[in-house]
Amino acid sequence: MLLKNQLTGMRGVYLVAAELSKHGLIASPTSRSARGADILATDVACRRAFSIQVKANAATFSYWLLNENAKEMVSDTHIYVFVNMKEGTPPEFYVVPSAIVAEKTYVEKRTNSTFYSFSRDDARPFQDKWDILRQTK
């Protein structure tokens, strides 16, 4: 299961990098061990730079799991791209500012652990909002 999850994550990162390139940004995936940023991106003039956290689903499509840093990692230039990759359909992309993710992250405490998630309902207004990457300073 772990390898399948890693492959889903890698697939999401490369799909997002391709979309960023399509929208005129230079995208460079980071080391898989980088905390908080799966992709570093900049415009062609290197005037705007972004850290992008990718969360990809291949099986569950109503939410994405996050880690506890989601509530603290907030910056105008830190963006989340949530991806749903349902077999046989084009991927869905939701481009969400980190401040929105921090505000709307759902925390569920269970006996021995705490789960953090972001819902598709909260992401829906941000579907294909790649222009968010042009609006930040």
NUDRENKOL-172533 format. One record per residue: x, z, y of N, C-alpha, C, O in turn. Coordinates in steps of 0.1 Angstrom, whole numbers, padded with zeros to 4 digits, always signed. Each point is the difference from the previous one (the first is absolute). Layout:
REM NUDRENKOL-172533
XZYXZYXZYXZY...
This chain:
REM NUDRENKOL-172533
+0008+0000-0012-0008+0000+0012+0009+0000+0013-0004-0007+0009+0015+0014-0010+0008+0001+0012+0006-0014+0004+0000-0003+0011+0005-0004-0021+0005-0014+0003-0011-0009+0005+0003-0007+0010-0015+0008-0015-0011-0008+0005-0003+0004+0015-0002-0009+0008+0002+0021-0005-0002+0005+0014+0012-0005+0009-0003-0005+0011+0015+0005-0016+0011-0005+0008-0001-0015+0003+0003-0005+0011-0007-0002-0022-0002-0015+0002-0011-0003+0010+0001-0009+0007-0012+0017-0008-0011-0002+0010+0005+0002+0014-0003-0007+0009+0011+0018-0007+0006+0003+0013+0009-0011+0005-0001-0004+0011+0010-0001-0020+0009-0010+0004-0008-0013+0003+0003-0007+0010-0013+0004-0018-0008-0012+0003-0006+0001+0014-0001-0010+0008-0005+0022-0005-0006+0002+0013+0010-0002+0011-0003-0006+0011+0015+0012-0012+0010-0002+0010+0003-0014+0003+0001-0004+0012+0001-0004-0022+0004-0014+0002-0012-0008+0005+0003-0010+0008-0015+0013-0012-0011-0007+0006-0001+0003+0015-0003-0009+0008+0005+0022-0004-0001+0003+0014+0012-0006+0008-0002-0005+0011+0014+0005-0017+0011-0007+0007-0003-0015+0002+0003-0005+0011-0009-0001-0021-0004-0014+0002-0010-0002+0011+0001-0009+0008-0011+0018-0007-0010-0001+0011+0006+0003+0013-0003-0007+0010+0012+0016-0009+0007+0003+0013+0008-0013+0004-0001-0003+0012+0008-0003-0021+0007-0013+0004-0010-0010+0004+0003-0008+0010-0014+0007-0016-0011-0010+0004-0005+0003+0014-0003-0010+0007+0004+0022-0003-0005+0004+0014+0012+0001+0010-0001+0006+0010+0012-0012-0014+0011-0001+0010+0010+0011+0001+0007+0002+0010-0007+0007-0020+0009+0011+0000+0011-0001-0010-0002-0007-0011+0013+0012+0013+0011+0000-0010-0002+0013-0007+0000+0011+0005-0001-0012-0018-0003+0012-0009+0011+0002-0010+0004-0010-0007+0000+0022+0006+0011+0003-0010-0005+0013-0008+0000+0011+0005-0002-0013-0018-0003+0011-0009+0011+0010+0000+0012-0004+0000-0014+0017+0000+0010+0010-0001+0003+0003-0015-0007-0005-0009+0016+0014+0008+0002+0006-0014-0012+0007-0004-0007+0006+0008+0004-0006-0021-0013+0006-0005+0001+0015+0002-0010+0007-0001+0022-0001+0004+0001+0014+0002-0001+0004+0015+0002+0012+0003-0004-0022+0006-0001+0004+0014-0013+0008+0003-0010-0004-0005+0012+0014+0012-0012+0009+0003-0008-0006+0011+0005-0001+0011-0017-0002-0013-0009-0003+0011-0001-0015+0004-0009-0004+0006+0019-0004-0010+0000-0014+0004+0003-0009-0012+0011+0001-0006-0020-0009+0002+0002-0010-0010+0006-0013+0005+0007-0008-0006-0011+0005+0019+0005-0012+0007+0004+0004+0014-0007+0007+0007+0018-0013-0002+0003+0000+0014-0002-0014+0005+0004-0009-0006-0011+0009+0017-0004-0013+0006+0003-0001+0015+0000+0010+0007+0003-0022-0002+0002-0002+0014-0005-0014+0004-0002-0008-0008-0001+0007+0021-0003-0013+0005+0013-0008+0001+0011+0005-0001-0013-0019+0003+0012-0008-0001+0010+0003+0012+0012-0003-0001-0017+0009+0012+0009+0003+0011+0006+0014-0002+0008+0004+0009-0012+0003-0019+0005+0014-0003-0004+0009+0012+0008+0009+0003-0019-0011+0003-0005+0009+0011-0009+0010-0006-0002+0011+0007-0004-0013-0018-0009+0010-0006+0004+0001-0015+0002-0009-0007-0001+0022+0003+0003+0002-0014-0010+0010-0006-0006+0009+0007+0003-0010-0020-0010+0008-0006+0005+0005-0014+0008-0007-0006-0012+0019+0003+0001+0005-0014-0014-0002-0006-0010+0004+0006+0010-0009-0018-0013-0003-0007+0000+0007-0013+0009-0003-0009-0019+0011+0006-0002+0006-0012-0011-0008-0008-0011-0002+0006+0014-0002-0018-0010-0008-0007-0005+0008-0011+0007+0007-0008-0021-0007+0006-0007+0007-0011-0008-0011-0007-0009-0006+0007+0012+0004-0019-0007-0011-0008-0008+0005-0012+0005+0010-0007-0016-0016+0005-0009+0004-0011-0002-0013-0008-0002-0011+0005+0003+0013-0019-0004-0011-0009-0012+0004-0008-0005-0008-0008+0001+0021+0009-0011+0004-0009-0011+0008+0008-0011-0002-0003+0015+0011+0012-0009+0008+0007-0002-0006+0014+0010-0001+0007-0022-0003-0003-0001-0007+0013-0008+0007+0011-0003-0006+0010+0000+0019-0012-0008+0007+0010+0009+0010+0008-0004+0006+0010+0017-0004-0014+0009+0008+0007+0014-0003-0004+0003-0006-0010+0007+0011+0017+0014-0001-0003+0006+0014+0000-0004+0008+0009+0012-0005-0018+0007+0013+0000+0011+0000+0010+0007-0010+0001-0005+0021+0005+0011+0002+0010+0008+0012-0004-0003+0008-0009+0014-0005+0016+0007+0012-0002-0002+0009+0012-0006-0004+0010+0010+0017-0010-0003+0009+0010+0006-0004+0014-0004+0005+0010+0014-0013-0010+0006-0005+0013-0009-0008+0008+0002-0002+0012-0013-0003-0018-0009-0009+0008-0006+0007+0012-0004-0006+0010+0002+0019-0011-0006+0008+0012+0011+0002+0011-0004+0004+0011+0016-0005-0014+0011+0003+0010+0007-0012+0005+0006+0000+0011-0005-0011-0019+0008-0012+0004-0009-0008+0009-0006-0010-0005+0006+0013+0018-0008-0007+0009+0009-0006+0011+0008+0007+0006-0010-0020-0003+0008-0006+0010-0007-0013+0004-0007-0006-0008+0008+0002+0020-0006-0013+0005+0006-0012-0008-0007-0010-0001+0019+0012-0005+0006-0011-0007+0000+0002-0015+0006-0008-0008-0013+0018+0003-0001+0002-0015-0014-0004-0004-0010+0006+0005+0009-0016-0014-0013-0006-0003-0001+0001-0016+0010-0001-0007-0022+0003+0003-0004-0001-0014-0006-0014-0003-0009-0004+0008+0012-0002-0019-0007-0011-0005-0005+0003-0014+0008+0002-0009-0021+0000+0008-0007+0003-0012-0004-0014-0007-0005-0008+0007+0008+0007-0020-0003-0013-0006-0008+0003-0013+0003+0009-0008-0013-0017+0006-0008+0000-0012+0003-0014-0007-0002-0010+0006+0007+0011-0018+0003-0012-0008-0008-0001-0012+0005+0003-0011-0017-0008+0012-0009-0001-0011+0003-0014-0007+0000-0010+0007+0002+0010-0020+0003-0012-0007-0011-0011+0002-0012+0003+0000+0017-0015+0003-0009-0011+0002-0006-0001+0014-0007-0010+0003+0011+0019+0007-0005-0002+0013+0013+0002+0010+0010+0006-0004-0011-0012+0016+0011+0002+0009+0001+0015+0004-0009+0007+0000+0022-0003+0002+0002+0014+0004-0007+0003+0013-0002-0009+0009-0002+0022-0007-0006+0005+0012+0011+0008+0007+0006+0008-0006-0005-0011+0019+0010+0008+0008-0007+0008+0011-0009-0006+0007+0013+0018-0005-0005+0009+0010+0012+0005+0008+0008+0007-0006-0007-0010+0019+0011+0003+0008-0004+0012+0009-0007-0002+0010+0012+0014-0013-0005+0012+0006+0011+0007+0007+0010+0004-0006-0012+0000+0019+0010+0008+0007+0002+0014-0007-0010+0005-0005+0022+0000+0006+0002+0013-0007-0008+0011+0006-0003+0010-0007+0000-0010+0020-0008+0010+0006-0014+0001-0007-0005+0011-0002-0001-0023-0001-0013+0000-0006+0001+0005-0014-0008+0008-0005+0019-0012-0002+0002+0005-0014+0001+0016+0000-0006+0006-0008+0014-0001+0017+0002+0014+0001-0013+0008+0003-0003+0010-0006-0005-0016+0015-0013+0006+0003-0010+0000-0011-0008+0009-0002+0008-0020-0006-0010-0002-0010+0004+0002-0014-0007-0003-0009+0019+0008+0007+0005+0003-0014-0009+0011-0006-0001+0011+0007-0004-0014-0018-0008+0010-0007+0009+0009-0009+0009-0006-0007-0011+0019+0008+0009+0009-0008-0010+0007-0010-0010+0006+0004+0014-0007-0017-0008+0007-0010+0010+0009-0008+0009-0004-0006-0013+0017+0006+0008+0010-0007-0006+0003-0013-0012+0003-0001+0020-0004-0009-0004+0004-0014+0008+0011-0005+0009+0005+0008-0012+0000-0019+0007+0012-0005+0015+0000+0001+0006+0009+0006+0001-0019-0011+0014+0000+0001+0006-0011+0009+0013-0002+0001-0021-0005+0006+0006-0011+0009-0010-0003+0011-0011+0003+0001+0017-0011+0009-0007-0005+0011+0001-0015+0001+0010-0005-0002-0022-0002+0004+0000-0014+0000-0003-0004+0015-0009+0006+0006+0016-0017-0002-0003-0006+0013-0004-0014-0002+0006-0007-0008-0017+0003+0015-0005-0014-0001-0005-0005+0013-0004+0007+0009+0003-0020-0009-0006-0007+0012-0011-0010-0006+0003-0007-0009-0015+0008+0014-0011-0008-0006-0001-0014+0006+0004-0003+0011-0009-0005-0020-0003-0014+0004-0010-0001+0011+0001-0009+0009-0010+0018-0008-0010+0001+0010+0007+0002+0014-0004-0007+0010+0014+0016-0010+0007+0002+0013+0009-0012+0003+0003-0002+0012+0002-0005-0022+0009-0011+0002-0008-0013+0004+0006-0009+0007-0018+0008-0011-0008-0012+0002+0001-0006+0014+0001-0013+0001-0002+0021+0010+0001-0006+0014+0014-0007+0002+0001-0007+0010+0009+0010-0018+0013-0005+0002+0004-0012-0009+0012-0004-0001-0022-0001-0006+0003-0011-0009+0005-0012+0007-0006-0005+0010+0018+0000-0014+0007-0011+0006+0003+0001+0015+0000-0010+0007+0002+0022-0003+0003+0003+0015+0015-0001+0002+0006+0009+0005+0000-0020-0008+0014-0002+0002+0004+0000+0014+0011+0003+0004-0021-0005+0005+0003+0000+0015+0004+0014+0004+0006+0001+0011-0009+0009-0019+0005+0014+0004+0015+0000+0002+0005+0008+0008+0002-0016-0016+0015-0001+0001+0004-0007+0013+0012+0001+0004-0020-0008+0003+0003-0006+0013-0004+0010+0011+0006-0002+0011-0015+0011-0013-0005+0009+0011+0009+0012+0002+0000+0005+0011+0008-0001-0021+0009+0012+0002+0011-0004+0010+0004-0011+0000+0001+0022+0006+0011-0003+0010+0014+0002-0007+0010-0002+0007
